[in-house]
Amino acid sequence: MIAIVKYNGGNVQSVQNALKKVNVESVVTDEFDVIKNAEKVIFPGVGEASSTMKNLKEKKLDLLIPSLKQPVLGICLGMQLMCTHSEEGDTAGLGIFDVEVRKFPNEDIVPHMGWNSVSDTKSIMKEESFKDGDLYFVHSYYCEISEYTTATCDYILPFSAALQKDNFYGMQFHPEKSGNAGLLLLENFLKI
């Protein structure tokens, strides 16, 4: 079973619908044991960093998520909260990726919203089924490029479009909103 982390935010219905399109059943849950024992975990993201961390702490999911041994995918805010710190609300993250999350510098053209290309792909981003192409982004904060970067994108400045460390994967874009390319990337994660 695939567990989608419930935290009073996120893009859970779209993620669950995308998984149905690739014939995978999932459950949306904030139950500690269900998440701990899931085959794979998806930590989706739409929301604000500090309030989301507060919700995670109330359920002790801030302690559970970094301890998981199965493949874990953070999407958008989910990926950002897997990092050390976010400028959004001066929020301490889960510390999985030693990466800072910063606000894009030009408020006149933020958020970064719409289709954009990714490049420098590797890990699950670098599969025969996916070539560098357009994916759907909606965000005002970005993860700096680091040793964990597995794909980059450029909007105002270069940033990490995807991250990976051990069993933890992150996508700044929304694979569930990115058409066939996004579905192929979800399938790549599900094959791990």
N, C-alpha and C positions, 0 to 999 in steps of 0.2 A: 504494500500500500504506500502511496505517496501522500505525505502529510504537507498541507499548506498551512503555514503558521498564521493563526488568527490573532490580531492585536488591536482591534477596533480601528483599523485603517487598512491600507493596502489595496491591491487591485485583485482581490481574491476570486471574484466571480469570473473575471476575464481569464485569469490563469487556469481556473478549473475548466472553463469552456475550451480553452486551447488544448488542455490535456485530453479532454473528451474527443477532440478532433484527431488526435493521434492514438485513440483507443486505449487510454490509460485512465484508470479510476483513481480518484483522490478523495481525501477528506480534509475539510477546513476545521482546524482545531487549535485550541490553546492548552490542551491537556498534556501535561508533562510526559506521562508514560506513553501516550499514543505517538507523540513526536519522537521520543527516545527510541521507540521500537519500530519506527517506520523504515521502509526500505530506502527511501530517499526523502529529503525535506526541501521544500521551496519556501523561501522567506521573501514574499512579494513586497512591493513598495510603491505606495502613493501616500503622501502625508508629510508631516513635519517631524524633524529629528528628535527634539527634546520630549514632545508629548508621546511619541512612539516609544522612546526608551523608558519613559515612566510606565507605560502600559506593559512593556516587557518585564520590567522589574517587579511590578505588582504580582505577576504570575511566576516569577523566578525564571522566566525564559531567557533573561540576560545571562544566567549561569548555565543553563542547559545548552543553548545554541553553540557556544564555543567548545563545549565538551563532546559534541556529536562526532561519531566515527564514520557514519555513512555519508554519501555524497550530499552536500548542502548547496543550494543555489540561491543567492541573494539577487533580487531584481530591483533596480533603481534605488529607492531609499533603503531597501534590504541590503544591497551591496554596500551603500555608504555607511550604514550602521555596523557593518562587519569591520569597518576601519577603526583606527585609534581615536580619532576626534573629528568632529564636524564643526565648522564655523556657524552652522545653523543652530541658533540657540546656545552656542558654546557648549556643545554636547559631547560627553565622553561616549565613545562607541564600545563595541564588543572586543576590540583589540585583536581580531584575527589577522587582519592585514595591517602592517605598520605603515599606514598611509594617512595623510591628512586630507580632509574633505574641505574644499574651499568654495567660496561664492564666485561666480563669474564676475569679472571686473566691470563690465559695461551694462549698467541697469537698463539702458535704453533698448537693448536687444536681448533681454533675458525675460522669460526662460528660453532655453534652447528647446524649441518645440518643432517637431516634424521629422522628415526623413533625412538621414545623413549617412555617408559612407564610413565604413571602418576599414582599417588597414593594419599591417604588421600582426596578422593573426597567427595564433598558435594554440596549443591545447585543444579543447573541444571546439574552439572557434576555427580551427584549421583542419577541416575534414573535407573529403572529396565532395560531400553533399552541400557544402557551403563555400562559395568563393566570395572574396571581398565584395560587398554590395551594400545597398541601402537598408537601414534598420530605423525603427521609430523611437525617437527620444522625446522626453518631456522632463526637463530638470533645470534648476537654477544654480545648483551646486555640483561640483565635479571632484572626482578622485584624481589626485596627482599621478603622473606616470612614475612607476616604481619597478622594482625587480619582480613584482607579482603581475604586472601588466601582460595580458594575453591578446589584447587588441587595442588600437588607439583610434581616436576620432579627433577632428579639429573643428572647434567652434569658438571663435575669439582666440583660443589658444589650444594646443594639443592637450588631450586628457585621456585617461584610461576608460575605454569603452567596455573592457572586460578585465577581470582579475582572476587569479587562481593561486591557491596555496594548499598543498596536500589535498584533502577531500572537500575543500571549500572553493566555490566558484561564484563569480559575480558578473552581472551584466547591467551596465548603466542604462541601456536601451530596454524597451519592453518587447521581449520576444513574442509575447501573447498578442501584441498589436502590430507585429512586423510581417504579417502575411506568411507566405510559404517559407521564406528565409528564416523567420523567427520560429516557425514550427520545426524546421529541420534542426535548428540549434537546440530547441527543447528536447528533440529526439536524441541528439548527440549526448546531452546531459543524462537522459534516461538510460542510455546504453552503458554508462559507466558501471 
